[in-house]
Amino acid sequence: MALGTETARTRAAADERSFRTAIFILFGLTVLRLLWIASGATDLYPDEAQYWVWSLTPDWGYYSKPPLVAWIIAATTRLLSSDNELAIRMAAPLLHFGTALMVYALTQRLYSAGIAFWAALAYATLPGVSVSSFIISTDAPLLLCWSIALYAFVRAREPGGERWWWAVGITAGFGLLAKYAMAYWLISALLFLLIYRDERKHLRSFAVATLVALLIYSPNFLWNFQHGFVSYRHTQQNAAFGGPLIHPSHFLEFFGSQFAVFGPVLFATLLWCAVTMRRSLAGRREAMLAFFALPTLAMMFVVSFLSHAEPNWAAPTYVSAIVLVVGFLLSQGQRLLVLGSIILHVTALVALVELKPAARALGYDLPAKYDALHRLEGWRRLGRAVGQLLRENPNVDLMADDRELMAALVYYVEPHPLDALEWNGDGKIHDQFDLTADPKRHIGHDFLLVSYRNDISDILSRFDSTIAVERVTIPLGGGATRVYELRLLKGFKGFP
């Protein structure tokens, strides 16, 4: 008995050391990410600027996304009393820190503290997670909700774990408010419970949890009902099938991107587990983890083949996939592969961040196609040029002919031109700016138009006169540029 007690104490002490070490490393990584954001190394991506605009008027929904990302930005900017890049992006690394902790808790529950340590570190250093930690997007809160719901799902199915179904419902509900992809989690859980006969006893509790989730989500549904279900229609259009019946090139592009998002070794291992599922996924815990990864991933493959799919659309599947893959590799004695993957991912991240500065230090202008961050540059410079012209013409409003351009300008022009108008030639609703615009009140006004496209005759036809003012060229590297035309337009006649 004494020997057993001593063994238990030794194991508990080892588990505690594992957890503390993981916390220390994950916290340090999060601090480094926050410091990099605070350095101002990159401008906001236009989508981030758009979410910031949304955060100024918290609502139950927006044109293309549910509201949680805007709420989070509203909270962090008010907490820091600032709307700088750090205040806007601050939640992203913190949310991924929370998800890494949940990956640890989930893996420890299913495997052991030792495997949990490696799974948490592997998750935190995934290429896709590293990139997502530097920008604020809907993925960061979605992944946290996904991981908490999955942990609660595991606990709820244990003897005496009935109250955990409430946590399943609550976190699934907030997940739906983060991104509609949380619905894949609910579908995965339902499939798992239906497939295994002895799991069907949980169907009633799961149904209650689903009702709780839908109740929490319902305000966004009501908002969509009041606005013609614009968010749902936008989501459908994103994956709309059209043109050729199949798109092999899109499939290959998406398939290849997953090696970059999840890491080459880890994604290859996941594919191996899928191919050898009769052996690799024979255990119930492995099967459960696979249910929350492989069906959604397979669906994204199909979507990419029939239409197109963005690399991050499969991101939620990697919460359970990282647990499955790390558990599989360590069970096969392949700790060096896990460690090697982590080192590879960190090295790739450092190269991504430092490649362009290093090239400049050596007197080399790195071509834009080799700079993954080039789309995060130049917006501040453009905003300063536009802001200067607006200050020189105080009675002129701002107009842009593109959603991304519009969002970036509203953020980077000082003071923020919140009354700017996006050109909308066909009168349809294409984005949040169109949804909230009141173009009639601008009739007769003068505008400063910022345009990226070559042919703007349709815009010029809706004004009495035009004056070409300035051209702003944003160097992207290797001779590549973005060129913006700035024009003063007199006497707005309204949209056609």
KAFEN-V118275 format. One record per residue. N is the residue number from 1. PHI is phi in whole degrees, 0 to 359 (999 if undefined). PSI is psi in whole degrees, 0 to 359 (NA if undefined). Layout:
# KAFEN-V118275
n = [N	N]
phi = [PHI	PHI]
psi = [PSI	PSI]
This chain:
# KAFEN-V118275
n = [1	2	3	4	5	6	7	8	9	10	11	12	13	14	15	16	17	18	19	20	21	22	23	24	25	26	27	28	29	30	31	32	33	34	35	36	37	38	39	40	41	42	43	44	45	46	47	48	49	50	51	52	53	54	55	56	57	58	59	60	61	62	63	64	65	66	67	68	69	70	71	72	73	74	75	76	77	78	79	80	81	82	83	84	85	86	87	88	89	90	91	92	93	94	95	96	97	98	99	100	101	102	103	104	105	106	107	108	109	110	111	112	113	114	115	116	117	118	119	120	121	122	123	124	125	126	127	128	129	130	131	132	133	134	135	136	137	138	139	140	141	142	143	144	145	146	147	148	149	150	151	152	153	154	155	156	157	158	159	160	161	162	163	164	165	166	167	168	169	170	171	172	173	174	175	176	177	178	179	180	181	182	183	184	185	186	187	188	189	190	191	192	193	194	195	196	197	198	199	200	201	202	203	204	205	206	207	208	209	210	211	212	213	214	215	216	217	218	219	220	221	222	223	224	225	226	227	228	229	230	231	232	233	234	235	236	237	238	239	240	241	242	243	244	245	246	247	248	249	250	251	252	253	254	255	256	257	258	259	260	261	262	263	264	265	266	267	268	269	270	271	272	273	274	275	276	277	278	279	280	281	282	283	284	285	286	287	288	289	290	291	292	293	294	295	296	297	298	299	300	301	302	303	304	305	306	307	308	309	310	311	312	313	314	315	316	317	318	319	320	321	322	323	324	325	326	327	328	329	330	331	332	333	334	335	336	337	338	339	340	341	342	343	344	345	346	347	348	349	350	351	352	353	354	355	356	357	358	359	360	361	362	363	364	365	366	367	368	369	370	371	372	373	374	375	376	377	378	379	380	381	382	383	384	385	386	387	388	389	390	391	392	393	394	395	396	397	398	399	400	401	402	403	404	405	406	407	408	409	410	411	412	413	414	415	416	417	418	419	420	421	422	423	424	425	426	427	428	429	430	431	432	433	434	435	436	437	438	439	440	441	442	443	444	445	446	447	448	449	450	451	452	453	454	455	456	457	458	459	460	461	462	463	464	465	466	467	468	469	470	471	472	473	474	475	476	477	478	479	480	481	482	483	484	485	486	487	488	489	490	491	492	493	494	495	496]
phi = [999	296	297	295	296	296	297	296	294	298	294	296	295	296	297	294	297	299	294	297	296	298	301	299	292	295	294	299	297	295	298	299	293	295	295	295	299	294	292	70	296	225	280	294	289	308	297	296	298	297	297	297	302	301	296	289	228	307	215	273	186	218	306	252	215	293	271	299	297	291	299	297	296	301	292	289	291	287	297	268	51	204	240	284	299	297	297	286	266	305	292	301	294	292	295	291	300	297	294	299	295	291	298	299	298	296	293	296	294	269	236	200	295	297	291	300	303	289	295	295	293	296	298	297	255	306	306	296	290	300	296	294	283	264	230	267	212	287	293	299	292	298	296	294	298	301	290	294	298	292	298	296	298	297	292	294	275	279	304	77	260	303	292	292	297	295	295	302	296	295	289	295	297	292	298	293	284	274	197	295	298	299	299	298	297	297	294	298	297	296	300	298	292	283	292	263	303	286	270	293	296	268	299	295	295	295	297	296	299	294	296	298	299	293	294	296	284	309	302	290	298	296	298	296	300	286	241	69	54	296	295	293	293	295	299	295	294	300	248	297	270	191	70	300	293	226	227	304	294	296	297	296	295	293	301	295	296	290	294	280	290	261	95	297	290	291	291	298	294	299	297	297	298	292	292	256	299	300	258	290	247	289	287	295	294	294	296	298	299	294	298	269	230	291	300	293	297	297	298	294	298	296	299	296	285	269	217	197	214	284	304	276	294	264	306	300	294	279	295	281	296	294	294	298	291	295	299	294	297	291	292	266	73	256	297	297	293	295	298	299	296	299	297	299	294	295	298	296	295	299	297	300	282	258	299	292	301	295	297	296	298	268	79	248	270	293	301	300	293	260	250	292	258	295	284	261	241	96	290	296	299	297	299	296	295	293	299	297	293	293	291	285	231	295	260	250	271	259	225	232	250	206	297	296	298	300	297	297	291	301	281	271	278	245	292	301	280	291	263	298	237	271	297	220	290	260	75	272	268	251	197	295	297	294	295	256	287	231	297	297	285	264	300	91	282	263	228	259	267	247	226	250	274	282	260	239	299	295	287	299	292	261	229	288	203	217	228	288	251	204	236	250	250	255	288	252	117	66	90	285	217	247	244	244	262	248	225	269	246	253	70	291	264	95	287	302]
psi = [317	321	319	321	317	320	319	319	319	318	319	320	319	320	319	319	320	315	315	319	318	315	314	313	315	320	316	319	319	319	317	320	320	320	321	318	316	337	344	29	333	155	169	140	146	324	322	318	321	316	324	316	316	321	341	338	77	133	179	357	165	171	310	351	157	175	350	321	323	320	318	315	320	320	314	322	325	325	318	358	43	156	29	176	321	315	323	321	353	323	333	304	329	320	319	329	315	320	320	321	322	325	319	310	318	314	321	323	322	330	266	167	324	315	325	321	310	324	317	317	321	318	310	335	5	139	316	323	320	314	316	337	345	348	151	125	178	342	321	308	328	313	323	313	319	314	320	317	321	318	316	324	317	314	324	331	354	156	130	12	21	324	343	343	331	319	323	309	316	312	327	323	313	329	320	330	344	312	141	343	346	339	330	326	313	320	318	315	318	316	316	316	328	324	319	120	316	351	347	343	342	359	320	316	322	323	319	317	321	320	321	316	315	327	316	322	336	325	327	324	316	322	316	321	320	341	30	25	44	322	318	318	323	317	319	319	328	324	26	138	130	169	222	151	329	155	77	323	322	319	313	323	315	317	314	326	333	333	329	321	315	349	140	316	316	320	321	321	320	317	321	318	323	318	323	37	330	331	312	328	27	327	153	319	321	320	317	313	321	324	331	9	302	317	317	320	317	320	320	325	316	315	317	328	324	336	261	159	135	151	326	357	337	3	318	333	339	354	308	330	323	323	315	312	314	319	320	312	316	328	337	7	26	49	326	327	319	311	317	322	316	314	318	316	318	318	317	322	315	318	319	317	323	354	312	313	321	319	319	319	332	5	21	132	102	125	146	328	343	0	102	347	7	336	352	11	152	345	321	317	315	318	321	318	316	318	321	317	323	325	328	342	78	341	20	134	165	138	138	157	21	143	312	316	317	312	315	321	318	324	314	347	133	132	156	120	75	346	15	156	130	135	132	84	332	358	4	167	113	339	183	327	317	323	325	357	151	78	335	329	352	356	132	348	159	148	152	112	130	121	146	338	160	315	109	28	328	326	313	331	345	15	157	322	166	147	120	127	306	157	128	123	124	111	134	347	140	26	348	144	160	128	127	134	130	127	143	123	132	134	75	129	358	164	156	NA]
